[in-house]
Amino acid sequence: MNGLENFFRSKNKVNLLLAAANILVFLVLSAMGDTEDGYFMLRHGACYTPAILEGEYYRLFTGMFLHFGIYHIAYNMLCLLLMGNYLEEIVGSVRYAVIYLGAGLAGNLLSMGLELRSGSFAVSAGASGAIFGVMGALFYVVLRGRGQVGSGTAGRMGMMLVLMVLQGFADTGTDNAAHIGGLAAGFLLAVLLYRKKRRNPGPEAWEL
């Protein structure tokens, strides 16, 4: 109970707000129609390369908050709540928001680029690219901690990332380009934004 109270009293609320936004959008769309229907999702902001090329650039952002069915959002939000709050606590709310949104956009852009190269287009949606970005950033933080931060180790994180990427390739209909693009972007954004906390006594501070 104390852990739950501390979570809600924490100033690190961006991750919770992002999860709430994803869930709220899903509930609203579920009340309006079938979230597993590609045409329905396309009408409500899912990513679709031809539409983006025609000027609907907002889809690169809105697609990050849409999910195909209850299993899709339940899995993504569970991953987000388990890992996102930890990263936000480490890097701060503003940096966390930049990593999350930047990785999600990068994943969608890579997916779009590969579709243009292949000439095959599909309706895509989900927060997975952003969540893989969170994982990529956490992996960098673990590496900067000389292989361990808290209970996380570089070996465990690396194995988890490999398994999740492989799972994506094993499942049909998964946008693996968005996963890999988000993962790489999250790692690179952490390289740019993360600074280890100073060890000198006094109020907690982050180097700029």
C-alpha positions as CSV (number, residue, x, y, z in Angstrom):
1,M,0.0,0.0,0.0
2,N,2.8,2.4,0.8
3,G,4.4,1.8,-2.6
4,L,1.1,2.7,-4.3
5,E,0.7,5.8,-2.2
6,N,4.2,6.9,-3.0
7,F,3.6,6.3,-6.7
8,F,0.6,8.7,-6.7
9,R,2.3,11.3,-4.6
10,S,5.3,11.3,-6.8
11,K,6.0,14.3,-9.0
12,N,6.7,11.9,-11.9
13,K,3.3,12.0,-13.4
14,V,4.0,12.2,-17.2
15,N,4.1,8.4,-17.6
16,L,0.8,8.0,-15.8
17,L,-0.8,10.8,-17.9
18,L,0.4,9.1,-21.1
19,A,-1.1,5.8,-20.0
20,A,-4.3,7.5,-19.1
21,A,-4.5,9.2,-22.5
22,N,-4.0,5.9,-24.3
23,I,-6.7,4.2,-22.2
24,L,-9.1,7.1,-22.6
25,V,-8.7,7.2,-26.4
26,F,-9.3,3.4,-26.5
27,L,-12.4,3.6,-24.4
28,V,-13.9,6.4,-26.5
29,L,-13.2,4.7,-29.8
30,S,-14.5,1.4,-28.5
31,A,-17.8,3.1,-27.7
32,M,-17.9,4.4,-31.3
33,G,-17.0,1.3,-33.2
34,D,-14.6,-1.7,-33.7
35,T,-11.0,-0.8,-32.8
36,E,-9.9,-4.0,-34.6
37,D,-11.2,-2.7,-37.9
38,G,-8.5,-1.1,-40.0
39,Y,-10.8,1.2,-41.9
40,F,-12.4,2.4,-38.6
41,M,-8.9,3.1,-37.2
42,L,-7.8,4.8,-40.4
43,R,-10.8,7.2,-40.1
44,H,-9.7,8.1,-36.6
45,G,-6.0,8.9,-37.0
46,A,-4.1,5.7,-37.5
47,C,-0.9,5.8,-39.5
48,Y,-1.2,5.2,-43.2
49,T,1.7,6.2,-45.4
50,P,-0.3,7.3,-48.5
51,A,-2.5,9.6,-46.2
52,I,0.6,11.0,-44.5
53,L,2.2,11.8,-47.9
54,E,-0.9,13.7,-48.8
55,G,-0.3,16.0,-45.9
56,E,-2.0,14.3,-42.9
57,Y,1.2,14.5,-40.9
58,Y,-0.7,14.4,-37.6
59,R,-1.1,10.7,-38.1
60,L,2.6,10.2,-37.1
61,F,1.5,11.5,-33.7
62,T,-2.1,10.4,-33.3
63,G,-1.2,6.8,-34.3
64,M,0.8,6.5,-31.1
65,F,-2.3,6.7,-29.0
66,L,-4.5,4.2,-30.9
67,H,-4.7,0.5,-30.3
68,F,-6.2,-2.5,-32.2
69,G,-8.3,-4.2,-29.6
70,I,-8.1,-4.9,-25.8
71,Y,-5.2,-7.3,-25.9
72,H,-3.1,-4.7,-27.8
73,I,-3.6,-1.9,-25.4
74,A,-3.5,-4.1,-22.3
75,Y,-0.1,-5.5,-23.2
76,N,1.3,-2.1,-24.2
77,M,0.0,-0.3,-21.1
78,L,1.3,-3.0,-18.8
79,C,4.8,-2.6,-20.3
80,L,4.6,1.2,-20.1
81,L,3.5,1.3,-16.5
82,L,6.2,-1.2,-15.4
83,M,9.1,0.6,-17.2
84,G,8.1,4.1,-17.9
85,N,7.7,5.3,-14.4
86,Y,11.2,4.1,-13.5
87,L,12.7,5.9,-16.5
88,E,10.8,9.1,-15.7
89,E,12.1,9.0,-12.1
90,I,15.7,8.7,-13.4
91,V,15.7,11.3,-16.2
92,G,12.9,13.7,-15.1
93,S,9.5,14.4,-16.5
94,V,10.5,16.7,-19.4
95,R,13.3,14.5,-20.6
96,Y,11.0,11.5,-20.3
97,A,8.3,13.1,-22.4
98,V,10.9,14.0,-25.1
99,I,12.2,10.4,-25.2
100,Y,8.8,8.8,-25.3
101,L,7.3,11.1,-28.0
102,G,10.6,11.3,-30.0
103,A,11.0,7.5,-30.1
104,G,7.4,7.0,-31.1
105,L,7.7,9.5,-33.9
106,A,11.0,8.0,-35.0
107,G,9.5,4.5,-35.1
108,N,6.6,5.7,-37.2
109,L,9.0,7.5,-39.6
110,L,11.2,4.4,-40.1
111,S,8.1,2.3,-40.7
112,M,6.9,4.8,-43.3
113,G,10.3,4.8,-45.0
114,L,10.4,1.1,-45.3
115,E,6.9,1.0,-46.7
116,L,7.8,3.5,-49.3
117,R,10.8,1.3,-50.3
118,S,8.7,-1.8,-50.5
119,G,5.6,-0.3,-52.0
120,S,3.4,-2.2,-49.6
121,F,1.3,-0.1,-47.2
122,A,-0.7,-1.0,-44.1
123,V,-2.7,0.8,-41.5
124,S,-0.7,0.9,-38.3
125,A,-1.2,2.1,-34.7
126,G,0.0,1.6,-31.2
127,A,2.4,2.9,-28.5
128,S,4.9,0.1,-29.1
129,G,7.5,2.3,-30.8
130,A,7.5,4.8,-27.9
131,I,7.6,1.9,-25.4
132,F,10.6,0.3,-27.2
133,G,12.1,3.8,-26.9
134,V,11.7,3.7,-23.2
135,M,13.4,0.4,-23.1
136,G,16.2,1.6,-25.3
137,A,16.7,4.6,-23.0
138,L,16.7,2.3,-19.9
139,F,19.3,0.1,-21.5
140,Y,21.6,3.1,-22.0
141,V,21.0,4.1,-18.4
142,V,22.0,0.6,-17.2
143,L,25.1,0.7,-19.4
144,R,26.1,4.1,-17.9
145,G,25.6,2.6,-14.5
146,R,28.5,0.2,-15.3
147,G,26.1,-2.7,-16.0
148,Q,23.6,-2.2,-13.2
149,V,21.0,0.3,-12.0
150,G,18.9,-0.9,-9.1
151,S,17.8,-4.5,-9.8
152,G,18.4,-4.0,-13.5
153,T,21.5,-5.3,-15.3
154,A,22.7,-4.8,-18.8
155,G,22.5,-8.6,-19.4
156,R,18.9,-8.8,-18.3
157,M,17.9,-5.7,-20.2
158,G,19.6,-6.9,-23.3
159,M,18.0,-10.3,-23.2
160,M,14.6,-8.8,-22.6
161,L,15.0,-6.5,-25.6
162,V,16.1,-9.4,-27.9
163,L,13.2,-11.5,-26.8
164,M,10.7,-8.7,-27.4
165,V,12.1,-8.0,-30.8
166,L,12.0,-11.7,-31.8
167,Q,8.4,-11.9,-30.5
168,G,7.5,-9.1,-32.9
169,F,8.9,-11.0,-35.8
170,A,7.1,-14.1,-34.8
171,D,3.7,-12.5,-34.6
172,T,2.0,-11.6,-37.8
173,G,0.7,-8.0,-38.3
174,T,3.4,-6.5,-36.0
175,D,5.1,-3.3,-37.1
176,N,8.6,-4.4,-36.4
177,A,10.1,-1.3,-38.1
178,A,8.4,0.9,-35.5
179,H,9.7,-1.2,-32.7
180,I,13.3,-1.1,-33.9
181,G,13.1,2.6,-34.9
182,G,11.7,3.4,-31.5
183,L,14.3,1.3,-29.7
184,A,17.2,3.0,-31.5
185,A,15.8,6.5,-31.1
186,G,15.2,5.9,-27.4
187,F,18.8,4.8,-26.9
188,L,20.2,7.8,-28.9
189,L,17.9,10.3,-27.1
190,A,19.1,9.0,-23.8
191,V,22.7,9.4,-24.9
192,L,21.9,13.1,-25.6
193,L,19.6,13.8,-22.6
194,Y,20.7,11.6,-19.7
195,R,23.2,12.8,-17.2
196,K,24.2,10.9,-14.1
197,K,23.2,12.5,-10.9
198,R,25.8,14.4,-9.0
199,R,27.2,12.6,-6.0
200,N,27.9,15.7,-3.9
201,P,25.6,16.0,-0.8
202,G,22.7,18.4,-0.9
203,P,19.5,18.7,-2.8
204,E,19.1,16.3,-5.7
205,A,20.1,17.9,-9.0
206,W,20.6,16.9,-12.6
207,E,23.5,18.1,-14.7
208,L,22.5,20.0,-17.8
